[in-house]
Amino acid sequence: MTVLGMLLAFASISTDLYLPAMPGMSAALGTTQGSLQYTVSAYLIGFSFGQLIWGPVGDRFGRRVPVAVGLVLFMAGCTGCALSADVVQLIAFRVLQAVGACAGVVLARAMVRDLYGRDRAAAVLSTLMTVMAVAPLLGPSVGGLILVVAPWQAIFWALVGIGLLTLVALFTIPETLPAERRSNESLGVAFASYGGLILDNRLMVYGGALGFYYAGVFAGISSSSFAYIDYHHLSPQLFGAVFAVGTVGLMATNFANARLVARYGSDRMLKLGAAGAAVSGLVLAFVTATDFGGVYGMAASLWLFTAMNGLVTANAISGALADFPTRAGAVSALMGAIQYGSGVVGSAVAGTFANGTPWPMGVVIAISGLGSLACASLIRRQSLDY
């Protein structure tokens, strides 16, 4: 369980750890706020498309060896980031870092589906996400502390160390997909079959609910350090503390989901989370446009939006995986590509319209919450078609 949580945490720790350094990195590399935000978008591009590769590879060759290869690529990307001399190099190595990191995330989800049925998988994923929430909880705080004693490059060297520890820990757990259960399809056929999955209406409704929500999540991740540090004048260390408090809400909703999903069902819990994301997004758009409540109003509405992750993510993924037990790797990869591909759009739009205020971030998050709710509301209608 701990090792799976570590693998899932790579999605957040690879970005959250260096968030406090972004304003300083912008000055050190001689680039703009918007350009540095593209390092988040670049990471998400690699993370999205990389999953589409690792999913079928994991179905064909098992889970552990592809994850190990991914961890090696992740460490190589982190090393390149630490040695980057300009933002172009940093962006390129962030893509490599992401392609490696996503192997653990997509195949850890597939491991859960190897072992559990739908609602139980949702509960286990929620439990794992509660454990992995320690990464974003501590990430900005640890990143801020590293900046006290070392330059920003030290953050990426720390990620190399985390990758190495995870690689060692990986071989303490058993392979969850034995040879007799692996796909016999060639990788070419497996990649081509993504087209059929995309045409599955029910699967795409779950993907839409998750994708819209994550467009807002990464708009917030890419913009929040500038909103707090540059606009509201918080120190990098205090920003890390605020970010950590925000993650407590995510942990609480994951904890609640793990215990309530068996009673109410994963679809109902997903709809509740999407509704909360829509309401909190609208509130955030209002407070960032009017500065109502100042930093406290912004932090409170962001806290609520972030907390909805505990209800949206696990239930959307388990719902998508439920109908495809023999293709768990490919479905997990497709959902991950939608999830983080939408994050590319959200972070890029927020960066493109960055104007020195938090308002563009608030608008993107509001639209994302409403889109997630619209998709989640279609789940019952789609289920009637089956």
Contacts in CASP RR format, 6 or more apart in sequence:
PFRMAT RR
TARGET T0000
AUTHOR 0000-0000-0000
METHOD contacts of the structure
MODEL  1
MTVLGMLLAFASISTDLYLPAMPGMSAALGTTQGSLQYTVSAYLIGFSFG
QLIWGPVGDRFGRRVPVAVGLVLFMAGCTGCALSADVVQLIAFRVLQAVG
ACAGVVLARAMVRDLYGRDRAAAVLSTLMTVMAVAPLLGPSVGGLILVVA
PWQAIFWALVGIGLLTLVALFTIPETLPAERRSNESLGVAFASYGGLILD
NRLMVYGGALGFYYAGVFAGISSSSFAYIDYHHLSPQLFGAVFAVGTVGL
MATNFANARLVARYGSDRMLKLGAAGAAVSGLVLAFVTATDFGGVYGMAA
SLWLFTAMNGLVTANAISGALADFPTRAGAVSALMGAIQYGSGVVGSAVA
GTFANGTPWPMGVVIAISGLGSLACASLIRRQSLDY
1 127 0 8 1.000
1 128 0 8 1.000
1 131 0 8 1.000
2 131 0 8 1.000
2 169 0 8 1.000
3 166 0 8 1.000
3 169 0 8 1.000
3 170 0 8 1.000
3 172 0 8 1.000
3 173 0 8 1.000
4 108 0 8 1.000
4 111 0 8 1.000
4 112 0 8 1.000
4 128 0 8 1.000
4 173 0 8 1.000
5 108 0 8 1.000
5 128 0 8 1.000
5 131 0 8 1.000
5 132 0 8 1.000
6 132 0 8 1.000
6 166 0 8 1.000
6 169 0 8 1.000
7 67 0 8 1.000
7 104 0 8 1.000
7 105 0 8 1.000
7 107 0 8 1.000
7 108 0 8 1.000
7 166 0 8 1.000
7 170 0 8 1.000
8 104 0 8 1.000
8 105 0 8 1.000
8 108 0 8 1.000
8 109 0 8 1.000
8 128 0 8 1.000
8 129 0 8 1.000
8 132 0 8 1.000
9 132 0 8 1.000
9 134 0 8 1.000
9 135 0 8 1.000
10 74 0 8 1.000
10 101 0 8 1.000
10 102 0 8 1.000
10 104 0 8 1.000
10 105 0 8 1.000
10 166 0 8 1.000
11 47 0 8 1.000
11 101 0 8 1.000
11 102 0 8 1.000
11 105 0 8 1.000
11 340 0 8 1.000
12 132 0 8 1.000
12 135 0 8 1.000
12 136 0 8 1.000
13 135 0 8 1.000
13 136 0 8 1.000
13 139 0 8 1.000
13 159 0 8 1.000
13 162 0 8 1.000
14 43 0 8 1.000
14 74 0 8 1.000
14 97 0 8 1.000
14 98 0 8 1.000
14 101 0 8 1.000
14 159 0 8 1.000
15 40 0 8 1.000
15 43 0 8 1.000
15 221 0 8 1.000
16 135 0 8 1.000
16 136 0 8 1.000
16 139 0 8 1.000
16 140 0 8 1.000
16 221 0 8 1.000
16 243 0 8 1.000
17 139 0 8 1.000
17 140 0 8 1.000
17 142 0 8 1.000
17 143 0 8 1.000
17 155 0 8 1.000
17 158 0 8 1.000
17 159 0 8 1.000
18 25 0 8 1.000
18 143 0 8 1.000
18 152 0 8 1.000
18 155 0 8 1.000
18 156 0 8 1.000
19 139 0 8 1.000
19 140 0 8 1.000
19 143 0 8 1.000
19 221 0 8 1.000
19 224 0 8 1.000
19 225 0 8 1.000
19 239 0 8 1.000
19 240 0 8 1.000
19 243 0 8 1.000
20 140 0 8 1.000
20 143 0 8 1.000
20 144 0 8 1.000
20 147 0 8 1.000
20 225 0 8 1.000
20 229 0 8 1.000
20 236 0 8 1.000
20 237 0 8 1.000
20 239 0 8 1.000
20 240 0 8 1.000
21 143 0 8 1.000
21 144 0 8 1.000
21 147 0 8 1.000
21 152 0 8 1.000
21 155 0 8 1.000
21 236 0 8 1.000
22 36 0 8 1.000
22 37 0 8 1.000
22 225 0 8 1.000
22 226 0 8 1.000
23 33 0 8 1.000
23 225 0 8 1.000
23 226 0 8 1.000
23 229 0 8 1.000
23 230 0 8 1.000
23 236 0 8 1.000
24 152 0 8 1.000
25 36 0 8 1.000
25 90 0 8 1.000
25 152 0 8 1.000
26 32 0 8 1.000
26 33 0 8 1.000
26 35 0 8 1.000
26 36 0 8 1.000
28 151 0 8 1.000
28 152 0 8 1.000
29 36 0 8 1.000
29 84 0 8 1.000
29 85 0 8 1.000
29 86 0 8 1.000
29 87 0 8 1.000
29 90 0 8 1.000
30 86 0 8 1.000
30 87 0 8 1.000
31 86 0 8 1.000
31 87 0 8 1.000
33 226 0 8 1.000
33 230 0 8 1.000
33 351 0 8 1.000
33 354 0 8 1.000
33 356 0 8 1.000
34 351 0 8 1.000
34 352 0 8 1.000
34 354 0 8 1.000
35 87 0 8 1.000
36 87 0 8 1.000
37 222 0 8 1.000
37 223 0 8 1.000
37 226 0 8 1.000
37 347 0 8 1.000
37 348 0 8 1.000
37 350 0 8 1.000
37 351 0 8 1.000
37 354 0 8 1.000
38 87 0 8 1.000
38 91 0 8 1.000
38 348 0 8 1.000
38 351 0 8 1.000
39 87 0 8 1.000
39 90 0 8 1.000
39 91 0 8 1.000
39 94 0 8 1.000
40 218 0 8 1.000
40 221 0 8 1.000
40 222 0 8 1.000
40 347 0 8 1.000
41 222 0 8 1.000
41 343 0 8 1.000
41 344 0 8 1.000
41 347 0 8 1.000
41 348 0 8 1.000
42 91 0 8 1.000
42 92 0 8 1.000
42 94 0 8 1.000
42 95 0 8 1.000
42 98 0 8 1.000
43 94 0 8 1.000
43 95 0 8 1.000
43 97 0 8 1.000
43 98 0 8 1.000
44 98 0 8 1.000
44 218 0 8 1.000
44 340 0 8 1.000
44 341 0 8 1.000
44 343 0 8 1.000
44 344 0 8 1.000
44 347 0 8 1.000
45 95 0 8 1.000
45 98 0 8 1.000
45 341 0 8 1.000
45 344 0 8 1.000
46 95 0 8 1.000
46 98 0 8 1.000
46 99 0 8 1.000
46 102 0 8 1.000
46 340 0 8 1.000
47 98 0 8 1.000
47 99 0 8 1.000
47 101 0 8 1.000
47 102 0 8 1.000
47 105 0 8 1.000
47 340 0 8 1.000
47 341 0 8 1.000
48 102 0 8 1.000
48 336 0 8 1.000
48 337 0 8 1.000
48 338 0 8 1.000
48 339 0 8 1.000
48 340 0 8 1.000
48 341 0 8 1.000
48 344 0 8 1.000
49 99 0 8 1.000
49 337 0 8 1.000
50 98 0 8 1.000
50 99 0 8 1.000
50 100 0 8 1.000
50 102 0 8 1.000
50 103 0 8 1.000
50 333 0 8 1.000
50 337 0 8 1.000
51 102 0 8 1.000
51 105 0 8 1.000
51 106 0 8 1.000
51 332 0 8 1.000
51 333 0 8 1.000
51 334 0 8 1.000
51 336 0 8 1.000
51 337 0 8 1.000
51 340 0 8 1.000
52 191 0 8 1.000
52 194 0 8 1.000
52 333 0 8 1.000
52 334 0 8 1.000
52 337 0 8 1.000
53 99 0 8 1.000
53 333 0 8 1.000
54 66 0 8 1.000
54 70 0 8 1.000
54 102 0 8 1.000
54 103 0 8 1.000
54 104 0 8 1.000
54 106 0 8 1.000
54 107 0 8 1.000
54 333 0 8 1.000
55 106 0 8 1.000
55 107 0 8 1.000
55 110 0 8 1.000
55 329 0 8 1.000
55 330 0 8 1.000
55 332 0 8 1.000
55 333 0 8 1.000
56 183 0 8 1.000
56 185 0 8 1.000
56 187 0 8 1.000
56 188 0 8 1.000
56 190 0 8 1.000
56 191 0 8 1.000
56 329 0 8 1.000
56 330 0 8 1.000
56 333 0 8 1.000
57 66 0 8 1.000
57 187 0 8 1.000
58 66 0 8 1.000
58 107 0 8 1.000
58 110 0 8 1.000
58 177 0 8 1.000
58 329 0 8 1.000
59 110 0 8 1.000
59 177 0 8 1.000
59 182 0 8 1.000
59 183 0 8 1.000
59 185 0 8 1.000
59 190 0 8 1.000
59 327 0 8 1.000
59 328 0 8 1.000
59 329 0 8 1.000
59 330 0 8 1.000
60 182 0 8 1.000
60 183 0 8 1.000
60 185 0 8 1.000
60 187 0 8 1.000
60 190 0 8 1.000
61 182 0 8 1.000
62 175 0 8 1.000
62 177 0 8 1.000
62 182 0 8 1.000
63 107 0 8 1.000
63 110 0 8 1.000
63 111 0 8 1.000
63 114 0 8 1.000
63 175 0 8 1.000
63 176 0 8 1.000
63 177 0 8 1.000
64 170 0 8 1.000
64 171 0 8 1.000
64 173 0 8 1.000
64 175 0 8 1.000
66 103 0 8 1.000
66 107 0 8 1.000
67 103 0 8 1.000
67 104 0 8 1.000
67 107 0 8 1.000
67 108 0 8 1.000
67 170 0 8 1.000
68 167 0 8 1.000
68 170 0 8 1.000
68 171 0 8 1.000
69 100 0 8 1.000
69 103 0 8 1.000
70 99 0 8 1.000
70 100 0 8 1.000
70 101 0 8 1.000
70 103 0 8 1.000
70 104 0 8 1.000
71 100 0 8 1.000
71 103 0 8 1.000
71 104 0 8 1.000
71 163 0 8 1.000
71 166 0 8 1.000
71 167 0 8 1.000
71 170 0 8 1.000
72 100 0 8 1.000
72 167 0 8 1.000
73 96 0 8 1.000
73 97 0 8 1.000
73 99 0 8 1.000
73 100 0 8 1.000
73 103 0 8 1.000
74 97 0 8 1.000
74 100 0 8 1.000
74 101 0 8 1.000
74 159 0 8 1.000
74 163 0 8 1.000
75 159 0 8 1.000
75 160 0 8 1.000
75 161 0 8 1.000
75 163 0 8 1.000
75 164 0 8 1.000
75 167 0 8 1.000
76 96 0 8 1.000
77 93 0 8 1.000
77 94 0 8 1.000
77 96 0 8 1.000
77 97 0 8 1.000
77 100 0 8 1.000
78 93 0 8 1.000
78 97 0 8 1.000
78 156 0 8 1.000
78 157 0 8 1.000
78 159 0 8 1.000
78 160 0 8 1.000
78 163 0 8 1.000
79 93 0 8 1.000
79 156 0 8 1.000
79 157 0 8 1.000
79 160 0 8 1.000
80 89 0 8 1.000
80 93 0 8 1.000
80 96 0 8 1.000
80 156 0 8 1.000
81 90 0 8 1.000
81 93 0 8 1.000
81 94 0 8 1.000
81 97 0 8 1.000
81 156 0 8 1.000
82 153 0 8 1.000
82 154 0 8 1.000
82 156 0 8 1.000
82 157 0 8 1.000
82 160 0 8 1.000
83 89 0 8 1.000
83 153 0 8 1.000
84 90 0 8 1.000
84 93 0 8 1.000
97 159 0 8 1.000
102 336 0 8 1.000
102 340 0 8 1.000
105 336 0 8 1.000
106 329 0 8 1.000
106 332 0 8 1.000
106 333 0 8 1.000
106 336 0 8 1.000
107 329 0 8 1.000
107 332 0 8 1.000
108 128 0 8 1.000
109 125 0 8 1.000
109 317 0 8 1.000
109 321 0 8 1.000
109 328 0 8 1.000
109 329 0 8 1.000
109 332 0 8 1.000
109 335 0 8 1.000
110 176 0 8 1.000
110 177 0 8 1.000
110 328 0 8 1.000
110 329 0 8 1.000
110 332 0 8 1.000
111 176 0 8 1.000
111 177 0 8 1.000
112 121 0 8 1.000
112 124 0 8 1.000
112 125 0 8 1.000
112 128 0 8 1.000
113 121 0 8 1.000
113 321 0 8 1.000
113 325 0 8 1.000
113 328 0 8 1.000
113 329 0 8 1.000
113 332 0 8 1.000
114 176 0 8 1.000
114 177 0 8 1.000
114 181 0 8 1.000
114 328 0 8 1.000
115 124 0 8 1.000
115 176 0 8 1.000
116 124 0 8 1.000
117 322 0 8 1.000
117 325 0 8 1.000
118 266 0 8 1.000
118 318 0 8 1.000
118 319 0 8 1.000
118 321 0 8 1.000
118 322 0 8 1.000
119 261 0 8 1.000
119 262 0 8 1.000
119 265 0 8 1.000
119 266 0 8 1.000
119 318 0 8 1.000
120 262 0 8 1.000
121 318 0 8 1.000
121 321 0 8 1.000
121 322 0 8 1.000
122 257 0 8 1.000
122 261 0 8 1.000
122 265 0 8 1.000
122 266 0 8 1.000
122 269 0 8 1.000
122 314 0 8 1.000
122 315 0 8 1.000
122 317 0 8 1.000
122 318 0 8 1.000
122 319 0 8 1.000
123 257 0 8 1.000
123 258 0 8 1.000
123 259 0 8 1.000
123 261 0 8 1.000
123 262 0 8 1.000
124 258 0 8 1.000
125 313 0 8 1.000
125 314 0 8 1.000
125 317 0 8 1.000
125 318 0 8 1.000
126 254 0 8 1.000
126 255 0 8 1.000
126 257 0 8 1.000
126 258 0 8 1.000
126 261 0 8 1.000
126 310 0 8 1.000
126 314 0 8 1.000
127 254 0 8 1.000
127 258 0 8 1.000
129 250 0 8 1.000
129 254 0 8 1.000
129 309 0 8 1.000
129 310 0 8 1.000
129 313 0 8 1.000
129 314 0 8 1.000
130 251 0 8 1.000
130 254 0 8 1.000
130 255 0 8 1.000
130 258 0 8 1.000
133 247 0 8 1.000
133 250 0 8 1.000
133 251 0 8 1.000
133 254 0 8 1.000
136 243 0 8 1.000
136 244 0 8 1.000
136 247 0 8 1.000
136 250 0 8 1.000
137 244 0 8 1.000
137 247 0 8 1.000
137 248 0 8 1.000
137 251 0 8 1.000
138 244 0 8 1.000
139 240 0 8 1.000
139 243 0 8 1.000
139 244 0 8 1.000
140 239 0 8 1.000
140 240 0 8 1.000
140 243 0 8 1.000
140 244 0 8 1.000
141 237 0 8 1.000
141 240 0 8 1.000
141 241 0 8 1.000
141 243 0 8 1.000
141 244 0 8 1.000
142 158 0 8 1.000
143 155 0 8 1.000
143 158 0 8 1.000
143 236 0 8 1.000
143 240 0 8 1.000
144 236 0 8 1.000
144 237 0 8 1.000
144 240 0 8 1.000
145 237 0 8 1.000
146 154 0 8 1.000
146 155 0 8 1.000
146 158 0 8 1.000
147 155 0 8 1.000
147 236 0 8 1.000
148 237 0 8 1.000
181 326 0 8 1.000
183 190 0 8 1.000
183 326 0 8 1.000
183 327 0 8 1.000
185 193 0 8 1.000
190 330 0 8 1.000
193 327 0 8 1.000
193 330 0 8 1.000
194 330 0 8 1.000
194 334 0 8 1.000
197 203 0 8 1.000
197 324 0 8 1.000
197 327 0 8 1.000
197 330 0 8 1.000
197 331 0 8 1.000
197 334 0 8 1.000
198 204 0 8 1.000
198 334 0 8 1.000
200 323 0 8 1.000
201 382 0 8 1.000
201 385 0 8 1.000
202 323 0 8 1.000
202 379 0 8 1.000
202 382 0 8 1.000
202 383 0 8 1.000
202 385 0 8 1.000
202 386 0 8 1.000
203 320 0 8 1.000
203 323 0 8 1.000
203 324 0 8 1.000
203 331 0 8 1.000
203 334 0 8 1.000
205 375 0 8 1.000
205 376 0 8 1.000
205 378 0 8 1.000
205 379 0 8 1.000
205 382 0 8 1.000
206 270 0 8 1.000
206 316 0 8 1.000
206 317 0 8 1.000
206 319 0 8 1.000
206 320 0 8 1.000
206 335 0 8 1.000
206 375 0 8 1.000
206 379 0 8 1.000
207 316 0 8 1.000
207 320 0 8 1.000
207 335 0 8 1.000
207 338 0 8 1.000
207 339 0 8 1.000
207 375 0 8 1.000
208 338 0 8 1.000
208 342 0 8 1.000
208 371 0 8 1.000
208 372 0 8 1.000
208 375 0 8 1.000
209 270 0 8 1.000
209 274 0 8 1.000
209 312 0 8 1.000
209 316 0 8 1.000
209 372 0 8 1.000
209 375 0 8 1.000
209 376 0 8 1.000
209 379 0 8 1.000
210 312 0 8 1.000
210 313 0 8 1.000
210 316 0 8 1.000
210 317 0 8 1.000
210 335 0 8 1.000
210 336 0 8 1.000
210 338 0 8 1.000
210 339 0 8 1.000
210 342 0 8 1.000
210 372 0 8 1.000
211 338 0 8 1.000
211 339 0 8 1.000
211 341 0 8 1.000
211 342 0 8 1.000
211 343 0 8 1.000
211 372 0 8 1.000
212 342 0 8 1.000
212 368 0 8 1.000
212 369 0 8 1.000
212 370 0 8 1.000
212 371 0 8 1.000
212 372 0 8 1.000
212 374 0 8 1.000
212 375 0 8 1.000
213 274 0 8 1.000
213 277 0 8 1.000
213 308 0 8 1.000
213 309 0 8 1.000
213 312 0 8 1.000
213 313 0 8 1.000
213 368 0 8 1.000
213 369 0 8 1.000
213 372 0 8 1.000
214 339 0 8 1.000
214 340 0 8 1.000
214 341 0 8 1.000
214 342 0 8 1.000
214 343 0 8 1.000
214 368 0 8 1.000
215 342 0 8 1.000
215 343 0 8 1.000
215 345 0 8 1.000
215 346 0 8 1.000
215 364 0 8 1.000
215 367 0 8 1.000
215 368 0 8 1.000
216 305 0 8 1.000
216 343 0 8 1.000
216 346 0 8 1.000
216 364 0 8 1.000
216 365 0 8 1.000
216 368 0 8 1.000
216 369 0 8 1.000
217 305 0 8 1.000
217 306 0 8 1.000
217 309 0 8 1.000
217 343 0 8 1.000
217 368 0 8 1.000
218 340 0 8 1.000
218 342 0 8 1.000
218 343 0 8 1.000
218 344 0 8 1.000
218 346 0 8 1.000
218 347 0 8 1.000
219 343 0 8 1.000
219 346 0 8 1.000
219 347 0 8 1.000
219 349 0 8 1.000
219 350 0 8 1.000
219 361 0 8 1.000
219 362 0 8 1.000
219 364 0 8 1.000
219 365 0 8 1.000
219 368 0 8 1.000
220 302 0 8 1.000
220 347 0 8 1.000
220 350 0 8 1.000
220 361 0 8 1.000
220 364 0 8 1.000
220 365 0 8 1.000
221 347 0 8 1.000
222 346 0 8 1.000
222 347 0 8 1.000
222 350 0 8 1.000
222 351 0 8 1.000
223 347 0 8 1.000
223 350 0 8 1.000
223 351 0 8 1.000
223 354 0 8 1.000
223 358 0 8 1.000
223 360 0 8 1.000
223 361 0 8 1.000
224 239 0 8 1.000
224 243 0 8 1.000
224 302 0 8 1.000
224 361 0 8 1.000
225 236 0 8 1.000
225 239 0 8 1.000
226 354 0 8 1.000
226 356 0 8 1.000
227 288 0 8 1.000
227 298 0 8 1.000
227 357 0 8 1.000
227 358 0 8 1.000
227 361 0 8 1.000
228 234 0 8 1.000
228 238 0 8 1.000
228 239 0 8 1.000
228 242 0 8 1.000
228 295 0 8 1.000
229 235 0 8 1.000
229 236 0 8 1.000
229 239 0 8 1.000
230 356 0 8 1.000
231 356 0 8 1.000
231 357 0 8 1.000
231 358 0 8 1.000
232 294 0 8 1.000
232 295 0 8 1.000
232 298 0 8 1.000
234 242 0 8 1.000
234 295 0 8 1.000
242 299 0 8 1.000
245 299 0 8 1.000
245 303 0 8 1.000
246 299 0 8 1.000
246 302 0 8 1.000
246 303 0 8 1.000
246 306 0 8 1.000
246 307 0 8 1.000
247 306 0 8 1.000
249 303 0 8 1.000
249 306 0 8 1.000
249 307 0 8 1.000
250 306 0 8 1.000
250 307 0 8 1.000
250 309 0 8 1.000
250 310 0 8 1.000
252 307 0 8 1.000
253 273 0 8 1.000
253 307 0 8 1.000
253 308 0 8 1.000
253 309 0 8 1.000
253 310 0 8 1.000
253 311 0 8 1.000
254 309 0 8 1.000
254 310 0 8 1.000
254 314 0 8 1.000
257 269 0 8 1.000
257 310 0 8 1.000
257 311 0 8 1.000
257 314 0 8 1.000
257 315 0 8 1.000
260 269 0 8 1.000
261 269 0 8 1.000
261 314 0 8 1.000
261 315 0 8 1.000
265 315 0 8 1.000
266 314 0 8 1.000
266 315 0 8 1.000
266 318 0 8 1.000
266 319 0 8 1.000
267 315 0 8 1.000
267 319 0 8 1.000
267 379 0 8 1.000
267 380 0 8 1.000
267 383 0 8 1.000
269 311 0 8 1.000
269 315 0 8 1.000
270 311 0 8 1.000
270 312 0 8 1.000
270 315 0 8 1.000
270 316 0 8 1.000
270 376 0 8 1.000
270 379 0 8 1.000
271 373 0 8 1.000
271 376 0 8 1.000
271 377 0 8 1.000
271 379 0 8 1.000
272 311 0 8 1.000
273 308 0 8 1.000
273 310 0 8 1.000
273 311 0 8 1.000
273 312 0 8 1.000
273 376 0 8 1.000
274 308 0 8 1.000
274 311 0 8 1.000
274 312 0 8 1.000
274 369 0 8 1.000
274 371 0 8 1.000
274 372 0 8 1.000
274 373 0 8 1.000
274 375 0 8 1.000
274 376 0 8 1.000
274 377 0 8 1.000
275 373 0 8 1.000
275 376 0 8 1.000
276 304 0 8 1.000
276 305 0 8 1.000
276 308 0 8 1.000
276 373 0 8 1.000
277 305 0 8 1.000
277 308 0 8 1.000
277 312 0 8 1.000
277 368 0 8 1.000
277 369 0 8 1.000
277 372 0 8 1.000
277 373 0 8 1.000
278 366 0 8 1.000
278 369 0 8 1.000
278 370 0 8 1.000
278 371 0 8 1.000
278 372 0 8 1.000
278 373 0 8 1.000
279 304 0 8 1.000
280 301 0 8 1.000
280 302 0 8 1.000
280 304 0 8 1.000
280 305 0 8 1.000
280 308 0 8 1.000
281 301 0 8 1.000
281 305 0 8 1.000
281 362 0 8 1.000
281 365 0 8 1.000
281 366 0 8 1.000
281 368 0 8 1.000
281 369 0 8 1.000
282 366 0 8 1.000
282 370 0 8 1.000
283 301 0 8 1.000
283 304 0 8 1.000
284 298 0 8 1.000
284 301 0 8 1.000
284 302 0 8 1.000
284 305 0 8 1.000
284 361 0 8 1.000
284 362 0 8 1.000
284 365 0 8 1.000
284 366 0 8 1.000
285 359 0 8 1.000
285 362 0 8 1.000
285 363 0 8 1.000
285 365 0 8 1.000
285 366 0 8 1.000
286 292 0 8 1.000
287 293 0 8 1.000
287 294 0 8 1.000
287 297 0 8 1.000
287 298 0 8 1.000
287 301 0 8 1.000
288 298 0 8 1.000
288 357 0 8 1.000
288 358 0 8 1.000
288 359 0 8 1.000
288 361 0 8 1.000
288 362 0 8 1.000
288 363 0 8 1.000
289 359 0 8 1.000
289 362 0 8 1.000
289 363 0 8 1.000
298 358 0 8 1.000
302 365 0 8 1.000
305 365 0 8 1.000
305 369 0 8 1.000
312 372 0 8 1.000
313 339 0 8 1.000
316 335 0 8 1.000
317 332 0 8 1.000
317 335 0 8 1.000
320 331 0 8 1.000
320 334 0 8 1.000
320 335 0 8 1.000
321 328 0 8 1.000
321 331 0 8 1.000
321 332 0 8 1.000
321 335 0 8 1.000
324 330 0 8 1.000
324 331 0 8 1.000
342 368 0 8 1.000
346 364 0 8 1.000
346 368 0 8 1.000
349 360 0 8 1.000
349 364 0 8 1.000
350 360 0 8 1.000
350 361 0 8 1.000
350 364 0 8 1.000
351 360 0 8 1.000
353 360 0 8 1.000
354 360 0 8 1.000
END
